[in-house]
Amino acid sequence: MRVTAAAIPDVKLIEPRVFGDARGFFFESWNRRALAAAGIDVDFVQDNHSRSRRGVLRGLHYQIQHPQGKLVRVVAGEVFDVAVDLRRTSPTFGQHVTATLSAENQRIFWVPPGFAHGFLVVSESADFLYKTTDYWFAEHERTLKWDDPALGIAWPLDGPPTLATKDAAGLPLATAEAFR
């Protein structure tokens, strides 16, 4: 398992060792000992699975209380994944990192607590799996405006995305609640 720091060092890109042959493949998608040695020493409390069609943009979500770290991956299809640093005391506050995650490349993205997270489906559909370090609390969930010019995210869109009502109503960075 190879773990590398993204442009924002607390965010990590994980590339598992894949063992394949004529039967298919095998890899460890989570190994507590290996990832703890790479600086991701967390307890997960919940696993989530979403399926979305092409052009669906989910995010940018975060919980202002009970912040969640997320270990995310795609098991079918491909997404453009984004993490935005919302820690006001961080030198990278308001900056983002992106990764292409797909069933083919089998990459895994670690998004630590204190970040907003979202993704855009760029294949016909995508099955997206993620582990979280805290439970979901609807009353603490917040949404950052996905197309806020202050963020400068270059989403690979072919037209307007399909958004949930809460995602369309996200707040810009200038007025969004952030972490200390």
C-alpha positions in Angstrom: 0.0 0.0 0.0 1.5 3.3 -1.1 0.3 6.4 0.8 1.3 9.9 -0.5 0.4 13.3 0.7 -1.6 15.5 -1.6 -0.9 19.2 -2.1 -2.5 19.8 1.3 -0.4 17.3 3.2 -3.2 16.1 5.6 -5.1 14.7 2.7 -3.7 11.4 1.4 -3.9 9.4 -1.8 -3.7 5.7 -1.2 -2.7 3.3 -3.9 -3.2 -0.3 -2.7 -1.1 -3.2 -3.9 -3.3 -5.1 -6.3 -2.7 -8.8 -6.8 -4.3 -10.0 -10.0 -4.4 -13.0 -12.2 -6.8 -14.7 -14.7 -9.4 -15.1 -11.9 -9.6 -11.4 -11.1 -7.8 -9.4 -8.3 -7.4 -8.9 -4.6 -6.4 -5.9 -2.6 -6.7 -4.5 1.0 -8.8 -1.4 0.9 -8.3 -0.8 4.6 -5.4 -2.0 6.8 -5.4 -0.2 10.1 -1.7 -1.0 10.9 -0.4 0.1 7.5 -2.4 3.3 7.4 -1.6 4.1 11.0 2.1 3.9 10.1 1.3 6.4 7.3 -0.4 8.8 9.7 -4.0 7.8 9.3 -4.7 6.3 12.7 -8.4 6.6 13.1 -11.5 4.6 14.2 -14.3 4.3 11.7 -17.9 4.1 12.9 -19.9 4.0 9.7 -19.7 2.7 6.1 -21.7 4.4 3.4 -22.5 3.5 -0.2 -24.0 5.8 -2.8 -24.8 5.2 -6.5 -25.1 8.2 -8.8 -25.5 8.7 -12.5 -23.3 10.8 -14.8 -23.3 14.5 -14.0 -24.5 14.2 -10.4 -22.5 16.4 -8.1 -22.7 15.6 -4.4 -21.2 18.2 -2.0 -19.4 20.0 -0.8 -20.5 18.5 2.6 -19.1 18.8 6.1 -20.3 18.6 9.7 -19.5 21.7 11.8 -19.9 19.6 14.9 -18.9 15.9 14.9 -16.6 16.5 12.0 -16.0 13.4 9.9 -12.9 12.0 8.4 -13.7 10.1 5.3 -11.9 7.3 3.5 -13.4 7.3 0.0 -13.2 5.0 -3.0 -15.1 4.0 -6.1 -16.0 0.4 -6.8 -17.8 1.0 -10.1 -17.4 3.9 -12.5 -15.3 7.1 -12.0 -15.6 10.3 -10.1 -13.8 13.6 -9.8 -13.3 13.9 -6.0 -12.6 17.2 -4.1 -11.5 18.1 -0.5 -11.6 21.7 0.7 -9.7 22.8 3.8 -12.1 24.6 6.1 -9.7 24.9 9.1 -9.4 28.6 9.7 -6.0 28.2 11.5 -4.6 26.2 8.6 -2.1 27.8 6.1 -4.2 26.0 3.4 -7.6 27.3 4.5 -9.9 27.6 1.5 -7.6 25.6 -0.7 -8.6 22.3 -2.3 -7.2 19.1 -3.7 -8.7 16.8 -6.2 -8.3 13.2 -7.3 -9.8 11.0 -9.9 -11.1 7.8 -8.3 -12.3 4.9 -10.3 -12.9 1.2 -10.2 -10.1 0.9 -12.7 -7.4 2.8 -10.8 -8.5 1.6 -7.4 -7.2 4.7 -5.6 -8.5 5.6 -2.2 -8.6 9.2 -0.9 -8.3 10.2 2.8 -10.2 13.4 3.6 -9.5 14.3 7.3 -11.9 16.0 9.6 -12.1 19.8 9.0 -12.6 19.4 5.3 -15.6 19.8 3.0 -15.9 16.9 0.6 -17.7 16.3 -2.7 -17.6 14.5 -6.0 -18.8 14.6 -9.5 -19.7 11.4 -11.4 -17.9 11.5 -14.8 -18.8 7.9 -15.9 -22.3 6.7 -16.8 -22.8 5.9 -13.2 -20.6 5.3 -10.1 -20.8 3.4 -6.9 -19.0 5.3 -4.2 -18.0 3.8 -0.9 -16.7 5.7 2.2 -15.9 5.0 5.8 -16.5 7.8 8.3 -14.8 8.6 11.7 -18.1 10.0 13.2 -21.8 9.4 12.6 -24.0 11.6 10.4 -25.9 14.3 12.2 -28.3 16.1 9.9 -28.5 19.1 12.3 -24.7 19.7 12.0 -24.4 19.1 8.3 -23.3 22.1 6.2 -22.8 22.6 2.5 -20.2 24.7 0.9 -21.1 26.2 -2.5 -19.7 23.9 -5.1 -19.1 26.6 -7.7 -17.9 29.4 -5.4 -15.3 31.3 -7.5 -13.2 31.8 -4.3 -12.5 28.1 -4.3 -11.5 27.9 -8.0 -12.4 24.3 -8.4 -12.2 23.3 -12.1 -15.0 20.7 -12.2 -14.9 18.6 -15.4 -18.5 19.4 -16.4 -20.2 18.7 -19.7 -23.1 20.9 -18.8 -24.9 21.9 -15.6 -24.6 19.3 -12.8 -27.5 17.4 -11.2 -27.7 18.7 -7.6 -29.7 17.9 -4.5 -31.6 20.9 -3.2 -29.2 21.3 -0.2 -26.2 21.3 -2.6 -27.7 24.0 -4.8 -28.2 26.1 -1.7 -24.6 25.8 -0.4 -22.9 28.8 1.1 -19.8 30.6 -0.3 -16.6 30.3 1.6 -16.8 33.9 2.8 -20.0 33.2 4.8 -19.8 29.5 5.5 -19.2 28.2 9.0 -15.7 26.9 9.3 -13.5 25.1 11.8 -11.1 26.9 14.2 
